[in-house]
C-alpha cells in the first residue's frame, strides 16, 4: 500500500470524500472523528506520513495539540474553511511552532490538497534519504 495519511475532519461527508480521493491516488487513509481518536491513533501508530486536520474542530487547545503532534514529527496540513487571516494569526502566534510542516489548504479545493500532500510527502522522502546517506557516510568513516 502507499503512503499513510491520518485525516481528522468534523464532517463525515468530507472525511468520506478525502478518503475516496486519496485512495484513488494510492494512499492508505485512516479517518478519525475527533481529537481523542487522533491522539489514540498517534499513540499506537506513529507510521503516518502526513496528517490532514480540520483546525476549527479541535476540542482541545490547538496549540497544545499541535505541540504534541510536533513531538512525533509528522507533517501537518490544515484543510479548513476558516478565514485565512485567522489561520495566519494563529500560525504567527506560535500555534504550529513545534510542528515540522504546516500548510493551509482551503476546503473547497481538493485538487490543491492532493497536490500539497504529494509535494510534502515527496519532500519528506528526500529528507529521509539525505539523513540516511549522512548516517551511512558517518558509519563508513
C-alpha positions as a LaTeX table, in Angstrom:
\begin{tabular}{lrrr}
\hline
Residue & $x$ (\AA) & $y$ (\AA) & $z$ (\AA) \\
\hline
Unk1 & 0.00 & 0.00 & 0.00 \\
Unk2 & 1.06 & 3.63 & $-0.49$ \\
Unk3 & 1.91 & 6.33 & 2.00 \\
Unk4 & $-0.27$ & 6.53 & 5.09 \\
Unk5 & $-2.50$ & 9.55 & 5.84 \\
Unk6 & $-4.46$ & 10.28 & 9.01 \\
Unk7 & $-7.46$ & 12.56 & 8.43 \\
Unk8 & $-9.41$ & 14.47 & 11.09 \\
Unk9 & $-12.49$ & 16.34 & 9.95 \\
Unk10 & $-15.72$ & 17.18 & 11.73 \\
Unk11 & $-17.86$ & 16.42 & 8.69 \\
Unk12 & $-18.29$ & 12.74 & 7.86 \\
Unk13 & $-19.03$ & 13.62 & 4.22 \\
Unk14 & $-15.73$ & 15.48 & 3.93 \\
Unk15 & $-13.93$ & 12.55 & 5.59 \\
Unk16 & $-15.51$ & 10.17 & 3.07 \\
Unk17 & $-14.61$ & 12.47 & 0.15 \\
Unk18 & $-10.99$ & 12.74 & 1.26 \\
Unk19 & $-10.77$ & 9.01 & 1.80 \\
Unk20 & $-12.12$ & 8.28 & $-1.66$ \\
Unk21 & $-9.87$ & 10.86 & $-3.36$ \\
Unk22 & $-6.69$ & 9.77 & $-1.60$ \\
Unk23 & $-7.41$ & 6.05 & $-2.04$ \\
Unk24 & $-7.62$ & 6.75 & $-5.78$ \\
Unk25 & $-4.19$ & 8.35 & $-5.56$ \\
Unk26 & $-2.79$ & 5.21 & $-3.93$ \\
Unk27 & $-2.60$ & 6.37 & $-0.31$ \\
Unk28 & $-3.66$ & 4.41 & 2.72 \\
Unk29 & $-6.20$ & 6.59 & 4.56 \\
Unk30 & $-7.26$ & 6.38 & 8.20 \\
Unk31 & $-10.17$ & 8.55 & 9.30 \\
Unk32 & $-10.78$ & 9.93 & 12.78 \\
Unk33 & $-13.76$ & 11.88 & 14.05 \\
Unk34 & $-12.27$ & 13.80 & 16.95 \\
Unk35 & $-9.10$ & 14.74 & 18.79 \\
Unk36 & $-9.37$ & 11.83 & 21.21 \\
Unk37 & $-9.32$ & 9.38 & 18.29 \\
Unk38 & $-6.48$ & 11.31 & 16.69 \\
Unk39 & $-4.37$ & 11.06 & 19.84 \\
Unk40 & $-5.17$ & 7.38 & 20.27 \\
Unk41 & $-4.12$ & 6.57 & 16.71 \\
Unk42 & $-0.90$ & 8.57 & 17.04 \\
Unk43 & $-0.04$ & 6.95 & 20.39 \\
Unk44 & $-0.43$ & 3.45 & 18.98 \\
Unk45 & 0.90 & 4.02 & 15.46 \\
Unk46 & 3.39 & 6.72 & 14.53 \\
Unk47 & 3.92 & 5.39 & 11.00 \\
Unk48 & 1.70 & 8.04 & 9.40 \\
Unk49 & 3.38 & 10.04 & 6.67 \\
Unk50 & 1.09 & 13.08 & 6.98 \\
Unk51 & $-1.85$ & 14.42 & 8.98 \\
Unk52 & $-4.73$ & 16.31 & 7.38 \\
Unk53 & $-6.52$ & 18.29 & 10.07 \\
Unk54 & $-9.58$ & 20.49 & 10.27 \\
Unk55 & $-8.23$ & 23.13 & 12.71 \\
Unk56 & $-11.63$ & 24.55 & 13.60 \\
Unk57 & $-12.54$ & 21.18 & 15.10 \\
Unk58 & $-10.02$ & 20.90 & 17.92 \\
Unk59 & $-11.88$ & 20.16 & 21.16 \\
Unk60 & $-8.68$ & 20.97 & 23.00 \\
Unk61 & $-6.33$ & 23.90 & 22.73 \\
Unk62 & $-4.99$ & 23.80 & 19.14 \\
Unk63 & $-1.54$ & 24.99 & 20.20 \\
Unk64 & $-1.25$ & 22.18 & 22.74 \\
Unk65 & $-2.44$ & 19.58 & 20.24 \\
Unk66 & 0.00 & 20.74 & 17.56 \\
Unk67 & 2.82 & 20.92 & 20.07 \\
Unk68 & 2.09 & 17.31 & 21.00 \\
Unk69 & 1.92 & 16.30 & 17.32 \\
Unk70 & 5.23 & 18.10 & 16.80 \\
Unk71 & 6.94 & 15.73 & 19.22 \\
Unk72 & 6.04 & 12.89 & 16.84 \\
Unk73 & 7.46 & 14.73 & 13.82 \\
Unk74 & 4.67 & 14.13 & 11.33 \\
Unk75 & 3.92 & 16.85 & 8.75 \\
Unk76 & 0.53 & 18.57 & 9.12 \\
Unk77 & $-1.80$ & 20.06 & 6.52 \\
Unk78 & $-4.74$ & 22.20 & 7.65 \\
Unk79 & $-7.78$ & 21.65 & 5.48 \\
Unk80 & $-10.05$ & 24.47 & 6.56 \\
Unk81 & $-12.97$ & 26.79 & 5.91 \\
Unk82 & $-11.61$ & 29.24 & 8.45 \\
Unk83 & $-10.68$ & 32.69 & 7.20 \\
Unk84 & $-7.08$ & 32.78 & 6.06 \\
Unk85 & $-6.44$ & 35.75 & 8.36 \\
Unk86 & $-7.40$ & 33.65 & 11.44 \\
Unk87 & $-5.08$ & 30.86 & 10.40 \\
Unk88 & $-2.20$ & 33.25 & 9.65 \\
Unk89 & $-2.65$ & 34.96 & 13.01 \\
Unk90 & $-2.70$ & 31.59 & 14.77 \\
Unk91 & 0.40 & 30.38 & 12.95 \\
Unk92 & 2.21 & 33.65 & 13.65 \\
Unk93 & 1.25 & 33.36 & 17.32 \\
Unk94 & 3.16 & 30.10 & 17.50 \\
Unk95 & 0.25 & 27.70 & 17.01 \\
Unk96 & 2.44 & 25.43 & 14.90 \\
Unk97 & 5.93 & 26.31 & 16.05 \\
Unk98 & 6.64 & 22.75 & 17.12 \\
Unk99 & 5.26 & 21.03 & 14.02 \\
Unk100 & 7.58 & 20.01 & 11.21 \\
Unk101 & 5.38 & 21.21 & 8.38 \\
Unk102 & 2.16 & 23.17 & 8.41 \\
Unk103 & 0.38 & 24.09 & 5.20 \\
Unk104 & $-3.10$ & 25.55 & 4.83 \\
Unk105 & $-5.42$ & 24.48 & 2.02 \\
Unk106 & $-8.98$ & 25.73 & 1.53 \\
Unk107 & $-11.65$ & 23.09 & 1.99 \\
Unk108 & $-13.25$ & 23.68 & $-1.38$ \\
Unk109 & $-10.06$ & 22.80 & $-3.23$ \\
Unk110 & $-9.45$ & 19.04 & $-3.02$ \\
Unk111 & $-7.17$ & 19.06 & $-6.07$ \\
Unk112 & $-4.90$ & 21.61 & $-4.37$ \\
Unk113 & $-4.95$ & 19.48 & $-1.20$ \\
Unk114 & $-3.87$ & 16.42 & $-3.20$ \\
Unk115 & $-1.06$ & 18.42 & $-4.84$ \\
Unk116 & 0.18 & 19.74 & $-1.48$ \\
Unk117 & 0.07 & 16.29 & 0.13 \\
Unk118 & 2.05 & 14.76 & $-2.72$ \\
Unk119 & 4.65 & 17.53 & $-2.54$ \\
Unk120 & 5.10 & 17.31 & 1.24 \\
Unk121 & 5.43 & 13.53 & 1.18 \\
Unk122 & 7.94 & 13.78 & $-1.66$ \\
Unk123 & 9.98 & 16.32 & 0.31 \\
Unk124 & 9.79 & 14.13 & 3.42 \\
Unk125 & 11.10 & 11.15 & 1.44 \\
Unk126 & 14.04 & 13.20 & 0.14 \\
Unk127 & 14.75 & 14.47 & 3.64 \\
Unk128 & 14.80 & 10.88 & 4.98 \\
Unk129 & 17.11 & 9.83 & 2.16 \\
Unk130 & 19.58 & 12.63 & 2.93 \\
Unk131 & 19.59 & 11.74 & 6.64 \\
Unk132 & 20.16 & 8.08 & 5.79 \\
Unk133 & 23.02 & 8.94 & 3.40 \\
Unk134 & 24.68 & 11.10 & 6.05 \\
Unk135 & 24.33 & 8.31 & 8.60 \\
Unk136 & 25.89 & 5.79 & 6.18 \\
Unk137 & 28.81 & 8.12 & 5.47 \\
Unk138 & 29.34 & 8.58 & 9.20 \\
Unk139 & 29.42 & 4.82 & 9.70 \\
Unk140 & 31.90 & 4.37 & 6.86 \\
Unk141 & 34.43 & 6.82 & 8.33 \\
\hline
\end{tabular}
